[in-house]
Amino acid sequence: MENKVKILIAEDEVIIAQCLKLELEDIGYEVFDYVTTGEEAFKITQEKKPDIVLLDISLSGEVDGIDAAIRIKENLNIPIVFMTGYTESGIFERAQKVKPLAFLEKPVEIHTLKPVIDSYFRDK
């Protein structure tokens, strides 16, 4: 990759975030340090302007991943990939309104995530 894709991970399970960060860096992406709350996700996205945000739907704090995604899309129009362990239709329907690039069930495997990221940026 000529210019590395810059990624922000918003995940409140620290071990999952650390593993995902290392895997993404190993295959050539630039990953900002992960955040654990929706509030932090929005703040860091405004400050660092990543190319894509990987968001867990269930985050610590007052703002969940879906609400953070809404704010990010409305203010910065940065693409979102949702990661979740929840499969309830109500959550899925609410998340779909954000029009994410993908909705991935946890545990997220790098071989599932990489094609989503690559296909989006290949078309740019």
C-alpha positions in Angstrom: 0.0 0.0 0.0 1.4 3.4 -1.0 -0.4 5.4 1.7 -1.3 3.4 4.7 -5.0 3.3 5.6 -5.4 4.9 9.0 -7.8 3.1 11.4 -9.3 3.9 14.7 -10.6 1.1 16.9 -13.3 1.7 19.4 -13.6 -1.4 21.5 -14.1 -1.7 25.3 -12.6 -5.2 25.6 -9.0 -4.3 25.9 -7.5 -7.6 24.9 -9.7 -7.7 21.7 -8.7 -4.2 20.8 -5.0 -4.9 21.4 -5.1 -8.1 19.3 -7.0 -6.4 16.5 -4.6 -3.5 16.5 -1.5 -5.8 16.2 -3.1 -7.9 13.5 -4.0 -4.8 11.4 -0.6 -3.3 11.8 1.0 -6.7 10.8 -0.8 -6.5 7.5 0.2 -2.9 6.8 -2.4 -0.6 8.2 -1.7 2.3 10.4 -3.8 2.0 13.6 -4.3 4.8 16.1 -4.4 3.6 19.7 -7.8 2.2 20.5 -10.5 3.9 22.6 -13.1 2.3 24.9 -16.0 4.8 24.9 -18.2 6.4 22.3 -17.3 9.8 23.5 -13.6 9.1 23.0 -14.3 7.6 19.5 -15.9 10.8 18.4 -13.3 13.1 20.0 -10.3 11.1 18.5 -12.0 10.9 15.1 -12.3 14.7 15.1 -8.7 15.2 16.1 -6.9 12.5 14.0 -9.4 12.1 11.1 -8.8 8.3 10.5 -9.7 6.9 7.1 -12.1 4.3 8.8 -13.4 3.6 12.2 -14.0 0.1 13.6 -16.7 0.4 16.3 -18.0 -2.0 18.8 -21.7 -1.4 19.2 -21.6 -1.9 23.0 -19.0 0.6 24.4 -18.4 1.8 27.9 -19.6 5.3 28.7 -22.8 7.2 28.0 -22.6 7.0 24.2 -22.8 3.6 22.6 -21.1 2.7 19.3 -24.2 3.4 17.2 -24.7 6.9 18.6 -20.9 7.5 18.2 -21.2 6.3 14.6 -24.1 8.7 13.9 -22.1 11.6 15.2 -19.0 10.6 13.2 -21.0 10.1 10.0 -22.9 13.4 10.4 -19.9 15.5 11.2 -17.0 13.8 9.3 -18.5 11.3 7.0 -15.9 8.7 7.8 -16.8 5.1 7.0 -17.8 2.8 9.8 -17.4 -1.0 10.4 -19.5 -2.3 13.3 -18.3 -5.1 15.4 -20.6 -6.8 17.8 -21.5 -9.9 19.8 -25.2 -8.9 19.7 -27.4 -10.3 17.0 -30.8 -9.0 18.1 -32.8 -7.5 15.2 -33.5 -4.2 17.0 -29.8 -3.5 17.4 -29.0 -4.6 13.8 -31.8 -2.4 12.4 -30.6 0.6 14.5 -27.1 0.1 13.3 -28.1 -0.3 9.7 -29.5 3.2 9.7 -25.9 4.5 9.9 -25.2 2.7 6.6 -21.9 1.0 7.8 -19.5 -0.6 5.4 -20.0 -3.8 7.2 -21.6 -5.4 10.3 -19.2 -8.0 11.6 -20.0 -10.5 14.3 -17.4 -10.9 17.1 -14.9 -12.4 17.3 -13.9 -10.4 14.2 -11.3 -12.3 12.1 -8.7 -10.4 10.2 -9.4 -12.5 7.0 -13.0 -11.2 7.2 -12.1 -7.6 8.0 -9.3 -7.0 5.5 -11.4 -7.5 2.3 -14.0 -5.0 3.7 -11.3 -2.4 4.2 -9.4 -3.1 1.0 -12.5 -3.1 -1.2 -13.6 0.3 0.1 -10.3 2.0 -0.5 -9.6 0.2 -3.8 -12.7 2.0 -5.2 -11.5 5.4 -4.0 
